[in-house]
């Protein structure tokens, strides 16, 4: 019961709940959920949602790690990419290296 009250209180006051262990995939899925919740009531486009997700990834220093998760998801590659695509052939590794450099810089971009 105390955990529920604590969660409700922190949500009411806009505080972040500190979780002991959250992995990269959970972080990505949580951000996707947050973007959908904040953008869908206003009927924002898929492009606007995608931009918000990228900005959250940059602000949180997680974009490179999220790209790595997506690059290693076989189901995503099979359903969303052609066999000849850069993502399928090269695993997006060059782009990940470039984006990883951003994680050392502190960003506070508006979403």
C-alpha positions as CSV (number, residue, x, y, z in Angstrom):
1,X,0.0,0.0,0.0
2,X,2.8,2.4,0.9
3,X,4.4,1.8,-2.6
4,X,1.1,2.7,-4.3
5,X,0.7,5.9,-2.3
6,X,4.4,6.8,-2.9
7,X,3.9,6.2,-6.6
8,X,0.8,8.3,-6.7
9,X,2.4,11.1,-4.7
10,X,5.5,11.3,-6.8
11,X,3.3,11.3,-10.0
12,X,1.1,14.1,-8.6
13,X,4.1,16.3,-7.9
14,X,5.9,15.5,-11.1
15,X,8.8,13.7,-9.3
16,X,10.7,10.9,-10.9
17,X,10.6,7.6,-9.2
18,X,14.0,6.2,-8.6
19,X,14.1,2.5,-9.7
20,X,17.0,0.4,-8.6
21,X,17.6,-1.4,-11.8
22,X,16.2,-0.4,-15.2
23,X,17.7,-1.8,-18.3
24,X,18.1,-0.1,-21.7
25,X,15.1,-1.9,-23.3
26,X,12.9,-0.9,-20.3
27,X,14.1,2.7,-20.7
28,X,13.2,2.8,-24.4
29,X,9.8,1.2,-23.8
30,X,9.1,3.6,-21.0
31,X,10.0,6.6,-23.1
32,X,7.8,5.4,-26.0
33,X,4.9,5.1,-23.6
34,X,5.6,8.6,-22.2
35,X,5.8,10.1,-25.7
36,X,2.5,8.4,-26.8
37,X,0.7,9.6,-23.6
38,X,1.9,13.2,-24.1
39,X,1.3,13.4,-27.9
40,X,-1.8,11.3,-28.7
41,X,-4.3,13.5,-26.9
42,X,-3.3,16.3,-29.1
43,X,-3.3,14.1,-32.2
44,X,0.4,14.7,-33.0
45,X,1.8,13.1,-36.1
46,X,4.0,10.0,-36.1
47,X,6.8,12.3,-37.2
48,X,6.3,14.6,-34.1
49,X,6.3,11.5,-31.9
50,X,9.5,10.2,-33.5
51,X,11.2,13.6,-33.0
52,X,10.1,13.6,-29.4
53,X,11.5,10.1,-28.8
54,X,14.9,11.1,-30.4
55,X,15.0,14.3,-28.3
56,X,14.3,12.3,-25.1
57,X,17.0,9.8,-26.0
58,X,19.5,12.7,-26.5
59,X,18.5,14.5,-23.3
60,X,18.7,11.3,-21.3
61,X,22.0,10.2,-22.9
62,X,20.4,7.0,-24.0
63,X,20.0,7.4,-27.8
64,X,23.1,5.3,-28.7
65,X,22.1,2.5,-26.3
66,X,18.5,2.6,-27.7
67,X,19.9,2.3,-31.2
68,X,21.9,-0.7,-30.1
69,X,18.8,-2.4,-28.7
70,X,17.0,-1.8,-32.0
71,X,19.9,-2.9,-34.1
72,X,20.0,-6.3,-32.3
73,X,16.3,-6.9,-32.5
74,X,15.9,-9.7,-35.1
75,X,12.1,-9.3,-35.3
76,X,12.3,-5.6,-36.0
77,X,14.9,-6.2,-38.7
78,X,12.9,-8.9,-40.4
79,X,9.6,-7.0,-40.4
80,X,10.8,-3.4,-41.0
81,X,13.9,-3.6,-43.1
82,X,14.8,-5.1,-46.5
83,X,17.6,-7.7,-46.5
84,X,19.8,-5.2,-48.5
85,X,19.3,-2.3,-46.0
86,X,22.1,-0.6,-44.1
87,X,20.5,-1.7,-40.8
88,X,20.3,-5.4,-41.8
89,X,23.7,-5.6,-43.5
90,X,25.8,-3.4,-41.1
91,X,23.8,-3.3,-37.9
92,X,23.8,0.5,-37.8
93,X,27.2,0.3,-36.1
94,X,28.7,3.5,-37.6
95,X,25.7,5.6,-36.7
96,X,25.7,4.2,-33.2
97,X,29.4,5.2,-32.7
98,X,28.6,8.7,-33.8
99,X,25.5,9.0,-31.6
100,X,27.4,7.5,-28.6
101,X,29.6,10.6,-28.6
102,X,26.5,12.7,-27.8
103,X,26.0,10.8,-24.5
104,X,28.9,12.7,-22.9
105,X,27.3,16.0,-23.6
106,X,24.5,17.3,-21.3
107,X,21.4,18.3,-23.3
108,X,18.1,19.9,-22.3
109,X,16.2,20.1,-25.6
110,X,12.5,20.8,-25.6
111,X,10.2,17.9,-26.6
